[in-house]
């Protein structure tokens, strides 16, 4: 039984563009426009040095792509933005008045992102056990979103120890790394488990195809909600099907921003409107 009044903070919505831009700055700008138009607070990217972050066992595997049949390493290089593109992203987000940041997958990329003086850092689920990278990120002392999709509790503890050592603020993001993730695998009660264990702020990073899970995560106390976004879920790319398109983004943003005002103060009163309505139905005298 719920004995205390529910209080909801204003949500902070992160639109994960990731690699859904498919290497196109024009597509990127359309995704930024979509995030802004649907009420998201920030857009997020991924930054890699493909030579470092592509495992040797994967580099020369052949992949079918919009650019033809190429190796996995060539594909990674095709979709990787460099300074020219990130300069354009920085200018465009400034003009649109929307925050942007990125998750770095290697130290070179983290150092690259420093030049933009971003407000936030992000640790991708796959990077949570990359201790050397975590040290570099934590030393910056920026608010850091830490995804937990590919780790166990001990690994999460080890990672958070680094951020606490450097007195770096963080938000721990519950995440399940399946693309798209079946709803029965979301395990949203882990939000409570993580909060009780680590006594910190918990967010939610989702890869499922609907929005109800993000709404539930918000009611479980996740102020920060991150969702992958796309112009069309049928587009080419590994993350498109696990992303929200415009309709889902609008539904999520609109609902989450209404919920706090819906709750009210919990004090039962007879409003003027209720009293006027009662007059229409009351045929007896007390």
N, C-alpha and C positions, 0 to 999 in steps of 0.2 A: 504494500500500500504506500502511495506517495503521500508523505506528511508535510513536506515543505513546498512552498510555492516555487514553480519553475521560473527561472530567470534566464533569458537568452541574450547573449551579446550580439552586437551587429556582426554579421558574417563578413569574412574576407575571402573573396572568390578568386581563385587562381586558374587561369585558362592555360593549360599545358599545350603549347603548340608543338614542342618537342621537335620531331623530324617530319611532322605532317606537312611541312612546307615543300617537301620533295626537292629541295635545292633551289626553289624559285622565290626571289624576293618579292615579286608581284603577288604571288599566292600568300606569302607571309603578311603583306600589308592588308590583304583581304581578311585574313584570320584575325589580325589586330583590330580591324574595323568591326568584325563580328563580335569579338570579346567586348569592345567598348559599347557597341549598340545593345548588347544583351545584359549590361550591368555588371560585368566582371571587373575586379579591381586591378588585376595584374595579368600579364602574359609571361609565360616561362618557356625557355629554350633549353637545348642540350648542346654543350660544347665539348668536342673531342679532338685529339690528335689521332687520326685513324691508324697511323703507323705504330703508335704506342698501344692503343686501346683495342685493336683487332687481334684476337688470339691467333697465334701462328697456325693452329689447326683449322682456322676459318678463312685465312687470308686469300687463299687461291681456289676456294670452292666457287664453282660457276653458278651464277644467279641470273634468272630472267628479270629484266628491268625495263623501264620505259626507254632506256638508252641502248637496249639490245642485250645480248648475252655477254656479261662481263663478270670479273671476279668479285667476290664479296668486298675485298679491299678497294677495288675501283669504285664499286657502288657507294661505299662509305665516304670516299673522297668526293664523289659527285654531289652528295647531299650535305656536305659539311660547309658551313659558312665561315668566312674569314673576316679580316678587318673591314674590308669594303662593305660587306653585307651588314656586319654588326654596327658599323657607323650609321648606315642607313636605318637600321632598326632603332637605334638610339634617337636619331633625329625624328623619325616617324612617331615613336611612342611619346616623345616630348610634345610634338604637335597635337597629338590626340589626348594628351593629359592622362596617360595610363602608365602604370609602373611596369617595368620589365626586369627580369633577372634570368639566370640560367644555372643549370647544374653542370659542373665540370667533371669530366671523367678521368682526368689526369692532371698532374701538377702543372704542366705547361699551359693547359687550358685554364686552370684557375688563375695563374699569373696573367694570362691574356685578359681575363675578365676584369681584373683589378683596375685597368685603365678607365673603365666606365663608371667607377665609383657607385656601384649598385647598392641599393638599400639592403637587399637580402642575398643570402647564399642558399644553395640547396645541395643536399647529399642524396643522390639517387640510390634506390634500394640496392642496386648491384655494387655500389661503392662503399657500403657500410663497413666492410671489413678491410678496406684499403687504408691502413693505419697512417701511412706517410701522407696520403692525400688529406685525411681528416685533420692531421696536425696543421697542415698549411691552411686549411679552411678555418679551423678554430682560432688560429692566431690572428685572423682578421677581426675577430670579435663582432661580426655582423650577425643579426638575427638569422638563424639557419634552420631551414626546414629539413628534417631528417626522415626519409622514408624507410620503412622497416619490412618491405615485402619479401626479401630473400634472406632473412636472418632469424636466428633464434634469440631467446631472452639473454643468454650469456653474451652473445655478440653485440646485442643492443647495449647492454651494460658496459661493455668494454669501450664502445664508441662514445657513449655519454660521459664516461670518465674523462675522455680527452677534452670534451667541450667544457666540462666543469673545471678541469685543471686550468684552462685558459680563460675562464670566466666569460665564456661566449654564450649568449642567450640562444635558446633553440626551441623549436616546436617539433615534437615527435609525431610523425604522421603514420597512422595505421594504414597498411597497404597490403594487398594480395596481388602478387605479380603473375596474373594470368590474363591473357589478352584475346578476347574479352573474358571477364571473369564471371562464371555462373553465380547466380545470386545465392545458391546454397553453400558457396565456398567463401562468402564475404566475411563471416565470423566477426560481426560488428561488436560483439561483447568483448572482443580484445581491446577495444577502446577503453573500457572500464578496467580491464586487467593492467594495461599499460599505465593508466593514470594512478591506480593504486600502488603499483610497483615502483614507479619512478617519480611520483609526486611532481609532475610537470604538466605543461599544457600539451594537449593532444589534438592533432588535426586528422584529416582524412584525405587520402589520395586514392581515387577510385578508377577502375578500368572496366567497369561493367557498362552495359548498354542502356540502362535506364537511370532515372534520377531519384527514385524513392529511397534508395540506400543512402544517398548523400543527405537527404532530408532527415532520415533516421539518425545518421551520424551527427548531424547538427543538434538534434534533440538529446543526444547522448553527451553533448558538451563540446563538440568540435567546432570551434569558431572559424578555423581555417579549413576550407574545402578546396581541393585541387582536382580538376577533371581535364582529361585530354579533350581537345576540340578539333573539329574538322568542318570543311564546307560541305562534304558529302561522304558519308560512311562507306560508300561503295568505291571510293577512289583507291588508286594503287598505293600501297604502303602497309607496313606491318602493324601500325597503331591505329589506322583509320577506323576499323570495325569496333575498337574499344574506346571510341571517342564520342562525345556529344556533338550533334549538329545544332543548327540554329533553334529548332523547336525545343529540344531538350534544354538548351542553355537558357532560353527565355523562361521556360517553366521553372527551372531550378532557381534562377536568380529572383524571379518575381515572388515565388513562394517563400524563400528564405528571408527576404527583406520584409515580408508582411508578418511573419510569425511573431516577432517580438511585440509588435503593437497589438496583435490579436490576444495576447495573454492578459493584458490589463494589470490592475493592481490586486486583484483577488478579493476586493471588498465588495460584498453584496449590498447593492443599493437599489432603490426604486427610482429610475430615471424619469425625467419629465416626459420623455417619449413613451415610456412604459405606462405611466399614469394616464396619459391621453388615450392610449390604446385601451386601457381598462375601462374607461368611460363608455366606450362603444359596446362593451359586452355586459356590463354590470346592470342587472335588472332588479336587484334586491337592495334593501336597505339594512345596514348593520345596526 
